[in-house]
Amino acid sequence: MTTTQSKLSATFPHLEWNFDVPLAPRTYMKIGGPAEALLQATDVNTIKDVITFCTNEAIPVTILGGASNVIISDDGVRGLLLFVTIDTFKVLDEKDDSCIFIQAGAGIKMAALVSQTVSAGATGLEYFLGVPGTLGGAIYNNAHYLTDLIGTHVESVHVLSKDGTDHWVKAEDCAFAYEHSRFQNSNEIILEVIFKLKKGDKESSLTKIAHATQYRAKTQPLGIPSSGCIFQNVPNTPKLQKQFPDFAEKPYVPGGYIIDQAHLKGTKIGGIQVSTKHAAWFENDGTGTSQDVKTLIRTVKDRVKKEFDVELHEEVFYLE
């Protein structure tokens, strides 16, 4: 047993600790080594106590939700890997006849969140039903469906700082932008989110969900071990408008489209392949490693840079 494992189990004997846990089965990409210590936390007080202790003891802490948008090192993750599994959902009694305010825990699955908001008579999140993982991860990365960013529907976010204090952050202070939020740099742990949604009708919401589901099934390699889009879309420029006239009127050129134009679909390194269905996705044939992913990312970025003088940037996060 490592020093970290001994400290955690001795200080919090009532918690359900898991040590040296293989992480590959828990991730969407199905890669990654073991977690030195793993805990699934379902309540704020437990998270506060554990985070405060780890901060004082200089134990590294990594936060995960659904592990859908991460590349975990083949060597695993040192210190504590904390899965925030708070999956609460409630409609708040706010006096606004045109809107519905919904509060949800960071650990709720996106599919469950969308289904429950629709049942509550709210509209606005339907297109996010197919976003993998949990709400916390979606907020952290400001998940999007086409040009619709989840941050535009947020009223405030309940967070925990590394010093053990919690507070609410208003949406305007969250620095939401394409593939970005303040939480990527603030070291705050997302606990809960309040959404301000318009009132809708269930039939229209179900139609939106069906449309988004059909679109994803048509354009994405669902059902295959993958981490979703590996690369971000590229902000458009006059130069790119000339190179890719099909997107001349769009704010972004899809990263997958540029990779496709570089004839990289099907390119494979080890067990990881550029999807033949959506070039921004990488697929794992079951034998892939995080090093395979990193090497293939570098290969794709180098080719796109050489062919089009375009710098691609990853949408995924690396955990070590």
FENPE-V902672 format. One record per backbone hydrogen bond with DSSP energy under -0.5 kcal/mol. NH is the residue of the N-H (numbers start at 1). CO is the residue of the C=O. If there is no record, write none. Layout:
BEGIN
<<NH | CO> <NH | CO>>
END
This chain:
BEGIN
<<6 | 2> <7 | 3> <8 | 4> <9 | 5> <10 | 6> <11 | 7> <12 | 8> <15 | 12> <17 | 15> <18 | 38> <20 | 35> <20 | 36> <21 | 35> <23 | 33> <24 | 32> <26 | 23> <27 | 23> <27 | 24> <28 | 67> <33 | 73> <35 | 21> <36 | 77> <37 | 79> <38 | 18> <39 | 81> <41 | 39> <41 | 83> <42 | 40> <47 | 43> <48 | 44> <49 | 45> <50 | 46> <51 | 47> <52 | 48> <53 | 49> <54 | 50> <55 | 51> <56 | 52> <57 | 53> <58 | 55> <59 | 54> <60 | 58> <62 | 80> <64 | 82> <71 | 317> <72 | 70> <73 | 319> <76 | 73> <77 | 34> <78 | 320> <80 | 60> <81 | 37> <82 | 62> <82 | 80> <83 | 39> <83 | 81> <84 | 64> <84 | 82> <85 | 41> <85 | 83> <87 | 85> <90 | 103> <92 | 90> <92 | 101> <94 | 92> <96 | 94> <99 | 96> <100 | 197> <102 | 100> <102 | 195> <103 | 90> <104 | 193> <105 | 88> <106 | 191> <107 | 86> <108 | 86> <108 | 105> <110 | 133> <113 | 109> <114 | 110> <115 | 111> <116 | 112> <117 | 113> <118 | 114> <119 | 115> <120 | 116> <121 | 118> <122 | 117> <123 | 198> <128 | 125> <129 | 126> <131 | 128> <135 | 108> <136 | 106> <138 | 134> <139 | 135> <140 | 136> <141 | 137> <142 | 139> <143 | 138> <145 | 148> <148 | 145> <149 | 147> <150 | 143> <152 | 149> <153 | 150> <154 | 151> <155 | 194> <156 | 194> <157 | 169> <158 | 192> <159 | 157> <159 | 167> <160 | 189> <161 | 165> <164 | 161> <167 | 159> <169 | 157> <170 | 168> <171 | 155> <173 | 170> <174 | 171> <177 | 180> <179 | 142> <180 | 177> <182 | 174> <184 | 181> <185 | 182> <186 | 182> <187 | 183> <189 | 160> <190 | 188> <191 | 158> <192 | 158> <193 | 104> <194 | 156> <195 | 102> <195 | 193> <196 | 153> <197 | 100> <197 | 195> <198 | 123> <199 | 98> <200 | 121> <205 | 201> <206 | 202> <207 | 203> <208 | 204> <209 | 205> <210 | 206> <211 | 207> <212 | 208> <213 | 209> <214 | 210> <215 | 211> <216 | 212> <217 | 213> <218 | 214> <219 | 215> <220 | 216> <222 | 220> <224 | 221> <226 | 28> <227 | 228> <227 | 282> <230 | 280> <231 | 280> <232 | 313> <234 | 253> <236 | 251> <241 | 237> <242 | 238> <243 | 239> <244 | 240> <247 | 244> <248 | 245> <250 | 247> <253 | 234> <254 | 252> <258 | 254> <259 | 255> <260 | 256> <261 | 257> <262 | 258> <263 | 260> <264 | 259> <266 | 274> <267 | 264> <269 | 272> <272 | 269> <273 | 283> <274 | 267> <275 | 281> <281 | 278> <282 | 228> <283 | 273> <284 | 225> <285 | 271> <285 | 283> <288 | 271> <293 | 289> <294 | 290> <295 | 291> <296 | 292> <297 | 293> <298 | 294> <299 | 295> <300 | 296> <301 | 297> <302 | 298> <303 | 299> <304 | 300> <305 | 301> <306 | 302> <307 | 303> <308 | 304> <309 | 305> <310 | 304> <312 | 310> <315 | 230> <316 | 230> <317 | 69> <319 | 71>>
END
